[in-house]
């Protein structure tokens, strides 16, 4: 039968992965890699070091590449992003409810790779040469050349396994008129549509 997972080896793989039941991490990762996804840059600005001092330096901009991003509701306008639990962005959005999303164009593959690196340099340096505007509502960076930008406020956080699902109310949505198609992620690589 086509489309059915062969479960004959699942018991052995399951025991090795530590899951009580279901598929192994490798089987799950391989299956989900066949789901094409759009690529976004999630951004936020850290709060000032001393919120009571108007002259205190503003916090650093933080960014993260995400492929687990989706529209949830039209009324009210809600979106969802999945963050690795304990990641810098997860920790920041736990204390800072305002954030933004730039939907990446196919020409922005280098930006996706830059903000997806493990053990990367400081975010300040990652943003240094990127043309961007600051969101009027959130203060978060919005990339020039993005297919669309959204400014959001966290409405709900849901723990789901080793990730946190952050549901945000969309406070502004803009389609700046960038040319080209979307950047996609499929089978572990960035790709172009078509």
N, C-alpha and C positions, 0 to 999 in steps of 0.2 A: 504494500500500500504506500503510495507516494505521500510525503508530508508528515508521516508518523515517525517519531523518534524511536530508534531501536533501544529498548530498555533492558535488553539481556545483559549488558555489561554495566548497567547503572548501579546495581547493588554494590559491586566491587568499587566502582569509582566514587559512589556515595560514601562508603566507609572511609576511603582515603581522604575525601575532602572535608569530612567532619559533619556533613549535613545528615540529619536524621532521616530525611527522605528527599526524593527529588533528584535533580541532576547535579553533576559536579560543577565546580566553578568554570572549568575549561569548556564543558559542554554548553553551559549557559552563555558564556562569553562568545563562543563560536556562533550559536544560534542568533544572539542579539546583534552580532556584527553584520548580519544580513539585512538589518533594518536601516534603511537610509534615513539620515537625520540632517536637518539644517544646523548651522553652526552660529552661535552667538557669542558675544563678549559681554559678560556680566560685570558691571562696575559699581563701585561705591566709594565714598570718601570717608576716611576715618574721622571720628569726631575730634574737635580741637583738644589738645593736651590738657588745657585748663578751660573748661566751658564757661567759668565765671569771669574770665579775663578776656575782654573783647580784643586786646592786643596780642593774645596768645597765637602762636603759629597754627595754621589750619592743619588738619590731619592729612596723611598721605593718601593718594589715590590708590585703589586696589582693583585689580582686574583678574578675571578668570574665564577661560574658554569653556563653553558648555554645549553639549549636544542634546541633553535631556531638558528641553525647554518646550513648552506648549501653551496654547491658548486653552483656558478653562471655561470661561463664561463671557457672554456678550453683555449681559445685564445682571449685575454690574460687570464692567470689563476686568477680568481676572486672568492672570498668567501664572504658570508654575515653572520653577526651576529646581532641579535636583542637585544638591551639593553633598560632597563627601563629608560625612560627620567629622567634626574636628578640624576641617580645613580652615585656612585663613578666612575665606569668604563666609563660611558657615559661622565662624566665631564673630566676624564683623557684623553680619546681618542679624545676629542674635542681640546685639546691642544697638545697632543702627538700622532703623526701619526703612530708610530711603535708599534706593538703588536704581540702576538703569540697565538697559539692554540695547546693544547695537547688533542688528541682524547683519551678519557679514556677507559681503559680495564675494564672488569667485576670485576677484583680484586681491582679496585680503587674506589669502592662505597663510602668508608669513606672519600676520598678526595672530591668527589662531594658534599657530605653532609656538610663537613666542610666549603666549600666556598659558600654554598647556604644559610647558616644560616642568619637569620635576627638579627640585633643588635649584631653582632659578635664582637669578640676581634680584635685587629689590625691585618692587613694582615701579618706584619712582623712575628708575633707569629704563624700564620697559616702555613707559609712556613717553619718555623724553623726546623722541623724534616723530611721534604720531600726531598728525593734524587732527584736532578735536575741538569740540566746544564743551562748555560746562552746562549741564542741565539747569534750567531756570528754577525748577522746583526742588530737585534732589541735590544739586551741586555735583553730581557724579559726571565723569567724562562720557561724552557721546562722540563716537568716531565719525570724522568726515568720511564720505564715500560709502557709508553703510547703506543697505537697502531700506532699512527702517530703524527708527530709534523709539524706545519706550522709557518713560520714567515711571517708577513704581513705588508703592509703599506696602510693606509686609502686612498682610491681613491675618495669616495663619502659618504656623510651622508644624510639620508633622514628621515625627521620627518614623523612618521606614527602613528597617534593617541597618545597613552601615551608611545610610544617607539621610539627609534632612530634606523634605519637600517644602519649599518656601513658596507660598501662594501670595501673590502680590496684586494689589489693585492698581490698574493702569491709570496714572494721573495725567499723562500726556502721551500722544502717539503721533509721530511724524514720519512721512515718507519723503525724504529729501530729494528724490528724483535721480538717484544714482543709476548709472548704466550697468548693464550686465546681469548675469544670473546669480543665483544664490550659491554660496559655498556649501557643499554637502560633505557628510562623513559616512563612509560605507566600507565595510570589511577592513577596518583599522586604518583607513587612509582618507585624506581630504580629496574630494573629487569635485568636478564640475557637472552640472546638470546637462544631460544630452550627450 
